[in-house]
Amino acid sequence: QVQLVESGGGLVQAGGSLRLSCVTSGRTFRNYAMGWFRQAPGKEREFVAAIRWSGGTAYYGTTYYADSVKGRFTISRDNAKNTMYLQMNSLKPEDTAVYYCAADSVLVVPGTSPDEYDYWGQGTQVTVSS
């Protein structure tokens, strides 16, 4: 079993930055596909970013982003610390949501649908004021 714990959320003004962390435990997550999703009130959970670490070393660290965050958010992971990060810059009020980290042991290419991930954290609130 894999446990995921997010942290780093908070209240920030538009244009500001936050860095989210997702610490994993329970099993080595080295070759797991990892991703960030978010869910705003009244909306479905949506893909934010993902990072690949399987399918051959040439693909390790390949990142994927939703168009809405491309150029502003950066996903990374530190396997030695069992931690994944999401650096969020130039935040906008529309980025306000609960942010979740997710992991899956089967995916080779990280998916963009929440249904593709088996493990989830509890979420951390990000609020961007205008």
Buried (B, 14 or more C-beta within 10 A) or exposed (E): EBBBBBEBBEEBEEEBEBBBBBBBEEBEBEBBBBBBBBBBEEEEBBBBBBBBBBBEEEEBEBBBBBEBBEEBBBBBBEBEEBBBBBBBBEBBEEBBBBBBBBBBBEBBBBBBEBEBBBBBBEBBEBBBEE
